[in-house]
Amino acid sequence: MKMQQSAASTPLDDLIGVRHVAMLKIDVEGADLLALSSADASFAAHRVDHSVVEFGPPSRWTAVTGQSAADGVSVMTKIRNHGYHVRVIRSFAWDAARGMISDNTIREATRFNVQYLELVNEADDEQLVRAMSTCNCESYLWFARREQQ
C-alpha cells in the first residue's frame, strides 16, 4: 500500500514577487508541472532568465499530482509562448527523444558548458513527452529567456 504524504508549498510567484531571478532550479519529484505553473506570472513578466527543471516522467506526474502527459506538453508550450527557448539537456530521455525532435542538432551553450537540443514547437514537446513515457524516465529541461540566450 502506497502511503500518501503531503508537504506545505508556496507558489513560486509569491516567492519571486517582483525580483529578478537569474537561475531557477526546480527538482520536486513529480510536482514539477505544479511548480512551473506556480511561476507563470514570473515567466510571463520575464523575471526569470533561466530555469533548469527535472521534468517527469509522465507516470510520476500522474502518481504524485494526477496530471497527464498532455499537461506536461501544455506547460512547456505555455512557457515557450512567454518568450523562452525550451531545451533538453543531456539526461535520461536524451537518446530516446533525439531522433524524434524536428531539428535534432546538438548545440553547445559554451557560456554554461552544456549540450542541449532545442525544442522548437509543440510537436517537439509532444515527442519528448512521448519518449519519456516510453522509457519511463525524466529529462532535464532548460528554459532560457530569448534575450538571455
VMD Tcl script that draws the C-alpha trace (Angstrom):
set ca {
  {0.00 0.00 0.00}
  {1.37 3.37 -1.01}
  {1.43 5.92 1.79}
  {0.23 9.40 0.89}
  {2.30 12.28 2.18}
  {1.75 15.99 1.95}
  {4.01 18.97 2.28}
  {3.44 22.67 2.63}
  {4.13 24.65 -0.51}
  {4.28 28.26 -1.58}
  {3.65 29.36 -5.18}
  {6.90 30.42 -6.84}
  {5.28 33.68 -7.99}
  {4.78 34.55 -4.30}
  {8.45 33.81 -3.53}
  {9.79 35.64 -6.58}
  {7.50 38.64 -6.28}
  {8.87 41.48 -8.39}
  {12.51 40.40 -8.06}
  {14.71 39.29 -10.93}
  {15.93 35.66 -10.84}
  {18.99 34.73 -12.91}
  {18.62 30.94 -12.38}
  {15.68 28.98 -11.00}
  {16.36 25.27 -10.30}
  {13.34 23.01 -9.80}
  {13.57 19.39 -8.61}
  {10.37 18.44 -6.83}
  {9.98 14.74 -7.67}
  {6.82 14.74 -9.75}
  {5.33 18.07 -8.76}
  {7.32 19.91 -11.45}
  {4.25 20.85 -13.50}
  {2.63 22.41 -10.43}
  {5.86 24.24 -9.57}
  {6.27 25.60 -13.11}
  {2.61 26.64 -13.26}
  {3.03 28.43 -9.94}
  {5.70 30.61 -11.60}
  {3.55 31.52 -14.61}
  {3.35 35.26 -13.83}
  {7.13 35.37 -13.29}
  {7.77 33.72 -16.66}
  {5.20 35.98 -18.35}
  {6.89 39.09 -16.89}
  {10.38 37.76 -17.82}
  {11.52 37.88 -14.20}
  {13.35 34.55 -14.66}
  {16.31 34.42 -17.05}
  {16.95 30.66 -16.90}
  {15.26 27.70 -15.27}
  {16.53 24.12 -15.12}
  {13.90 21.54 -14.23}
  {13.97 17.82 -13.54}
  {10.96 17.09 -15.74}
  {8.79 13.99 -15.49}
  {8.38 11.24 -16.27}
  {4.66 11.45 -17.01}
  {3.97 8.39 -14.83}
  {5.38 10.33 -11.86}
  {3.17 13.34 -12.64}
  {0.12 11.07 -12.60}
  {1.15 9.32 -9.39}
  {2.08 12.49 -7.50}
  {-0.38 15.11 -8.75}
  {-2.82 13.36 -11.08}
  {-1.50 15.33 -14.06}
  {-1.03 13.79 -17.51}
  {1.42 13.83 -20.38}
  {-0.84 16.38 -22.10}
  {-0.45 18.65 -19.06}
  {3.34 18.43 -19.46}
  {3.12 19.47 -23.11}
  {0.79 22.32 -22.17}
  {3.20 23.69 -19.55}
  {6.16 23.57 -21.97}
  {4.19 25.30 -24.71}
  {2.93 28.00 -22.34}
  {6.46 28.85 -21.17}
  {7.69 28.96 -24.79}
  {4.82 31.32 -25.61}
  {6.01 33.59 -22.77}
  {9.24 34.11 -24.74}
  {11.51 31.26 -23.65}
  {13.58 28.71 -25.52}
  {12.76 25.15 -24.43}
  {15.88 22.99 -24.39}
  {16.59 19.40 -23.42}
  {19.89 18.99 -21.58}
  {21.65 15.61 -21.72}
  {19.56 13.42 -19.47}
  {17.85 10.04 -19.32}
  {15.37 10.82 -22.11}
  {18.00 12.43 -24.36}
  {18.71 9.40 -26.58}
  {15.07 8.32 -26.72}
  {13.93 11.79 -27.80}
  {16.79 12.89 -30.03}
  {15.66 11.15 -33.21}
  {12.11 12.46 -32.80}
  {12.90 16.18 -32.45}
  {12.42 18.22 -35.64}
  {15.92 19.75 -35.51}
  {17.99 17.17 -33.68}
  {21.23 19.12 -33.96}
  {23.14 19.06 -30.71}
  {24.01 22.61 -29.74}
  {26.64 23.83 -27.34}
  {25.95 26.54 -24.81}
  {29.56 27.50 -24.25}
  {28.65 30.12 -21.68}
  {27.29 27.33 -19.47}
  {29.39 24.45 -20.85}
  {26.33 22.34 -21.64}
  {24.97 20.49 -24.66}
  {21.29 20.69 -25.49}
  {18.60 20.01 -28.07}
  {16.25 22.87 -28.94}
  {12.53 22.04 -28.89}
  {11.05 24.48 -31.37}
  {7.32 23.74 -31.32}
  {4.50 21.86 -29.62}
  {5.12 18.80 -31.83}
  {8.65 18.58 -30.40}
  {7.24 18.92 -26.88}
  {4.85 16.05 -27.60}
  {7.69 13.90 -28.96}
  {9.81 14.48 -25.86}
  {6.94 13.62 -23.52}
  {6.15 10.53 -25.62}
  {9.80 9.42 -25.39}
  {9.75 10.00 -21.62}
  {6.60 7.87 -21.36}
  {8.19 5.08 -23.41}
  {11.41 4.90 -21.37}
  {9.66 5.91 -18.12}
  {12.48 8.35 -17.50}
  {12.78 12.04 -16.77}
  {14.57 14.68 -18.73}
  {16.22 17.91 -17.71}
  {14.72 20.97 -19.34}
  {16.36 24.35 -19.61}
  {14.01 27.28 -20.17}
  {16.12 30.21 -21.40}
  {14.64 33.66 -21.85}
  {15.06 34.57 -25.52}
  {17.02 37.78 -24.87}
  {19.30 35.89 -22.44}
  {20.44 33.08 -24.75}
}
mol new
graphics top color blue
foreach p $ca { graphics top sphere $p radius 0.5 }
foreach p [lrange $ca 0 end-1] q [lrange $ca 1 end] { graphics top cylinder $p $q radius 0.2 }
display resetview
